[in-house]
Amino acid sequence: MKQKSNVEALLVQEVAIMLNIPTSDISVDKPLHELGIDSLSFIELLVIIEKNFNVNLSESGITAEDFQSIRKLASHIEKIKQE
């Protein structure tokens, strides 16, 4: 099992807070909608990403595919941060 990156860990923590569930209940490979992310919490997640990672999502090249799971999302954010 792959160890969580710092970005993944922060996303897990934020999603757990948003959904009011323990971080241990969050699988980084599970689709976000299966975790309970709805359209409102999705927007909240976008704001969290922009604030915590200083990423402008509209200019980042991020796609719907990158939001399939926390792991994919974290991977894309890490790539953006390295550029």
C-alpha positions as CSV (number, residue, x, y, z in Angstrom):
1,M,0.0,0.0,0.0
2,K,1.4,3.4,-1.0
3,Q,2.1,5.8,1.8
4,K,0.0,9.0,1.7
5,S,1.7,12.2,0.5
6,N,1.4,15.4,2.5
7,V,-1.1,16.6,-0.1
8,E,-3.1,13.4,0.2
9,A,-3.0,13.7,4.0
10,L,-4.3,17.3,4.0
11,L,-7.0,16.4,1.5
12,V,-8.1,13.4,3.6
13,Q,-8.2,15.7,6.7
14,E,-10.3,18.4,4.9
15,V,-12.7,15.9,3.4
16,A,-13.2,14.2,6.8
17,I,-14.0,17.6,8.4
18,M,-16.4,18.5,5.5
19,L,-18.2,15.1,5.8
20,N,-17.9,14.9,9.6
21,I,-16.4,11.4,9.4
22,P,-13.2,10.0,10.8
23,T,-10.1,10.2,8.5
24,S,-9.8,6.4,8.9
25,D,-13.1,6.0,7.0
26,I,-11.6,7.7,3.9
27,S,-9.9,5.7,1.2
28,V,-7.7,7.8,-1.1
29,D,-8.6,5.5,-4.0
30,K,-12.4,5.6,-3.5
31,P,-14.3,7.9,-5.9
32,L,-15.2,11.2,-4.3
33,H,-18.9,10.8,-4.9
34,E,-18.8,7.4,-3.0
35,L,-17.2,9.2,-0.1
36,G,-20.2,11.5,0.1
37,I,-18.9,14.5,-1.8
38,D,-21.9,16.2,-3.4
39,S,-22.0,19.3,-5.5
40,L,-21.9,21.7,-2.6
41,S,-19.0,19.9,-0.8
42,F,-17.2,19.7,-4.2
43,I,-17.2,23.5,-4.5
44,E,-16.0,23.7,-0.9
45,L,-13.2,21.3,-1.8
46,L,-12.2,23.5,-4.8
47,V,-11.9,26.5,-2.4
48,I,-9.8,24.5,0.1
49,I,-7.4,23.4,-2.7
50,E,-7.0,26.9,-4.0
51,K,-6.4,28.3,-0.5
52,N,-4.2,25.6,1.0
53,F,-2.1,24.9,-2.1
54,N,-2.1,28.3,-3.7
55,V,-3.3,26.8,-6.9
56,N,-5.5,28.6,-9.4
57,L,-7.7,25.7,-10.6
58,S,-9.0,27.5,-13.7
59,E,-5.4,27.9,-15.0
60,S,-4.0,24.6,-13.7
61,G,-5.2,22.2,-16.5
62,I,-7.0,20.1,-13.9
63,T,-9.7,17.9,-15.4
64,A,-12.8,16.0,-14.2
65,E,-10.6,12.9,-14.4
66,D,-8.3,14.4,-11.7
67,F,-11.2,14.5,-9.3
68,Q,-11.9,10.7,-9.5
69,S,-10.2,10.2,-6.2
70,I,-8.2,11.9,-3.5
71,R,-5.1,10.1,-4.8
72,K,-5.6,11.3,-8.4
73,L,-6.3,14.8,-7.1
74,A,-3.3,14.9,-4.9
75,S,-1.1,13.6,-7.7
76,H,-2.2,16.4,-10.0
77,I,-1.8,19.1,-7.3
78,E,1.8,17.8,-6.7
79,K,2.6,18.1,-10.4
80,I,1.3,21.7,-10.5
81,K,3.3,22.6,-7.4
82,Q,6.5,21.2,-9.1
83,E,6.1,23.4,-12.1
